[in-house]
Amino acid sequence: MKISEVSKITELTKRAIRYYENEGLINPNINEENNYREYDEEDVNKLIKISLLRQLDLSIDNIKDIINKSINIRNLLKNHVNKLEEDISQMEKSKTLIESIINDTSNIDSEKIIEKMKLLRNYIDSNDKQKQGYIKRQLQRIFPDKFGIILTLRFVPFLNEPIDSPEKEKAWIEIVKFLDEAEEISYPEEIEKSFENISYDDLETIMEGTYKELNVLINPTKEELEEYKKKLIEFMETSSKDKEFRKAYSELAKPRNKMRKQLSDIGYYDKFTENMKILSKDYKKYHENLIKLDDELGLEYDEEGFVILKEDL
């Protein structure tokens, strides 16, 4: 059956199906005559199972082990139940603390109440770290200004992994420390104006567009990658031949290039992005694919931000 039929039966998007295929979770046959993928009932059943396991917040690696039968699904589900019980216990503690604050007759600013609030905050934070989207939520909370918004917009596809290992915990602490101590950025006037009247709905739309754009280099199909290369080469050719286009694009790119220079000066590309590779498998994959693509096509960027061939430098 075709991918559209499989999508309808499993209620998964075509992109999700391709992603699971790229991860080696399913292996549909390829029709030699038209090069189309042909899915069978076994693929459909696997995808339904994968979808359920993902809803239970199991990692792709764990799901691979289940599919390959190297891990017993019942044992894994038992472990998941144990984790849920831990979460429930944590929530009960939080609930008890909240009720204690509500019922305490002390002044709301008293030392006793403040200590309870600190304890509650730590309980909530500890529990929240294990959930998807923690990094995005915390960036928006810790840096509620334009800087936090820009970071969230830039990295939206990569901020959904939980902090579930000591290595990730260390990388997250390094990121927050770096961002908090970094010099203030002077935003170009054009960027300042763009944030003046932006709404929450506008941000959601921009995030969705950014996700689609960057996701092409996270888990691209062969066709998507070829299309991306084609557009990149077309842009490069147009910018080198059409002087008016180059001039107009150069003007539009000036604010972005100013921001890039400031970010580079404060060590953003060394400290922030290196730790992002630890926090997000997808970001690491995206970064590796981008470098691979640049090397494959022999690309560099000139001072104005235009993509050019290395031999043209």
N, C-alpha and C positions, 0 to 999 in steps of 0.2 A: 504493500500500500504506500501511497505518497505521504510526504511529510505533513501536508494539510489535513489528511485524514487522521494521522497519528495525533496531531495537535488537537483536533476536535475530540478524539476519544479520551486522551490523557488530560485534557484541559491545561496543557503546557504550551508556552509560546514556541514558535519555530526556533527562535534564538536559543531558548533554554534547551531544546532538543539537540541542536547543533553543539551547544556547549558540552552537554553530557557525552555526546559522541566524541568530541575532541579530547575529553578527559578519559576516553577509553571505557566508559561505562556501558555503552552499547556499540554494536559493530554491524550496521546494516549492509546488505549486499549492494554492489554497484552494478547497475545495468550497463553492460558493455556497449550496447547500441546507442543509447542516448546519454550515458554517464550520470543518470539520475540515481539517487539512493532508493532502495526498495526495502521497506520495513515489514517485518513479519509480526506474528502474535507474541513471540518471545520478546522482541524489542519493546512492544507495547506494555507487556506485563512488567518488564524491568523498569520502564519509565514511570509506571504507576507506583511501583515500590520505591523508586528513587524519590519521587515527589513526596510521598508520605514521610520518608526518612529525613528529607530536607525540612519538612514542616516540624519535625521533632528536633530540629537544630543539630542534626548529626553532620559532621564534616564530610567533604568529598572523599577524603582518605578513608574514613570509617566506612562509608558507603561502598567504596571500591572493595574493601576487605569482605564486606557482606556479599556483594555480587560475585566475587571470586571464591566465596565459601571458605576463606581463610579465617573468618570470624563467625561464630555462631550468633545469629540474629537475636535469639532469645537472651543470650548473655549480654549482648550490647544493649538490648532494651531494658534489661534488669538494671544495668549501670545507669541508663538514662532515668529510670524510675528513682534510683538512689539520688541522682542529681536533683530531680524535681523535689524530692523530699527535703533535701538540703535547702533548696530555694524557698520552699514553704516554711521551713524552720526559720530562715532568715527574715522572711516577710512577717512571721509571727512576732519575732523580736522587735522588728520595726513598728509593728502595730502596737505592741505593748508599750514601747517608748513614746509613741505618739499619744496614746491614751493617758500615759503618765504625765505628759506635758499639759494635756487638756485638763486633767483633773487636779493638777497641782495648784494650790491656792496662792503660791508665792508670786511675787512680782515677776512679770514676763521678762524683765531685764536682770533678774537676780542671777548670781553666780551659779546657783543650783540648776536653774532652768537652762542657762547658757551651756553648761556642761552636758546636760541631757540632749540639747540640740546638736552639740558637736558629735556626741556618740551616735545619734540618729543619722547625721550626715555621713559618718564613716560606714555605718551599716548599709545605707542606701548605695553609697559609692562602690563598696565591695561587691554588692549583689549586681549592680548595674554593669560593672566591668565585664561580666560574663555574657552580656547580651549584645546582639548585633546592633550596630549604629552608635555604640558608646562613644567612640572617638568623635564622630560628627556632633553628637549632642554636647560633649564636653568642650569642644572647640568653640561652639556657639555660646556656651555658658561662660567660659573663662575669658573669651575675647569677643564680647558682644558688639564691638565697634566694626568699622569697615574692614579692618584687617581680618577679623574672624570670618566675615562674610566672604571676602576674597579667597581665603584659604579653603573654606567649605565649597565654594563654587569650583575652585581649581581641582580639588581632590575628591569631589562627591562620589565618583564610582569606587573609590578606594577606602572609604571610611566606615565600612559596615562590619568589618571583622571584630570580634570581641578581643579583649586583652586577656588571653588565657594561658600565658606562659611567663616565666621570670624574664626571659629575653624581651618579650613584648612590653612587659611592665617597665623594664629599664629604658627601652626605646621611647616609650610614652613620656616618662619622667624627663628624659633628655629633651624631647620636643617642647614640652611645656616650659621647662627651664630656659631653653634657648629663646622661645618666642616672648617670654615674659621679660627677659633681660635684653632683648634686641633693641637697637636704637629705633626711635620713632621714624616712621616713613612719611615723607612729604608726598602726598598724593597729587599727581598732575591734575590741573583744573578740570580737564575733560572727564577724568574718572570721578572727581568730587561731584560734578554736576550729574553724572549718571546715577549716583546713589541718592540724590536729593528726593526724588519722587518715586523711587522703586518700592513696589508693594511686595507682600509675602507671596502672592500669586505669581508676580513677575519672577521672583527668585526661584520658585518651583519650576517655572517654565524654562528658565535659564539652566537650572540644574539638570533637568531632563535632557535638554539639548546637549549639554556638556557630557552627560553620561553616554548618550548615543555616539557622540563624536569620538570619545576616548575609548569606548568599548570595542571599537573596530580594531584597535591595536592590543586589546587584552586577549580576546579569544576569536580572532578573525577566521572566517572560512577562506578557502583559497580564492574564491570569487571576490569576496570583500577586500582581501589584501591586494589583489590585482587592480580592482577599481580604485582603491586608495592610492596606489602607485601611479595609476594613470592620471588621476586628478592632480597629484603632486607635480608630476612632470609637465602637465598642461599649464599649471600655475607658474612653474619655473620658466617655461618657454615664453609665456605671455609677458611676465615681468621683465624678461631680458630684451624682448623685441618692442613692446609697446611702451614708449616713454611716458605717455599721458597716464596710462594705467599705473606704471611704476611710481610716478609722482603722487598720484592720488592715494595709492596704497601706503606709500611712505609717510604721508601726512597722517593717515589714520593710525599707523603703527607707532608713531612717536610716543604717545602716552604709555603704551605697553612697553616700549623699549626703555623708557625712563624708569618705569617700575622694575623692569628686569635688572637694570644696572644697580638700583638701590638694593634690591634683594640680594644680588651677588655681593655687594659691598658689605652687607651685614652677615654674610656667611650662610645664607638661606640654602643655597644649592648644595653646600657641603654637609651641613648639620641636619637640616630638616629632611631633605630628600633621602639621605642615607638611612635615617631612622625610619622613614616611611617604608623603605624596602623591607625592613624587619617587621613592621606592623601589618603590612598588607602584601599577601602573595600576588594579588592582582597588580599592584603597583610595580612590584619587582618584575613581573612578567611584561607589563606595559613598557617599562624602562628598557628591558633587554630587547624587546621587539623593535623599539624605536631606534636603538643603536644599531641593531642588525640591519634594519631597513636603510638607515643612513649609510652604513658601510657597503651594503649591497648595491645601492644606487650611486655611491660615491658623492654623498651630499655634505655640504657645510652651510653655514649661515653667515651672510655678510653683516656689516655694521648696522645696516638698516633693517635687519631681520628677514631678508630675502633668502630663499633656498637657492643655492647655487652648487655647481659641480666643484669638487675639490681642485680639479685641474684649472679652474677659472680664477682661483685665488691668486 
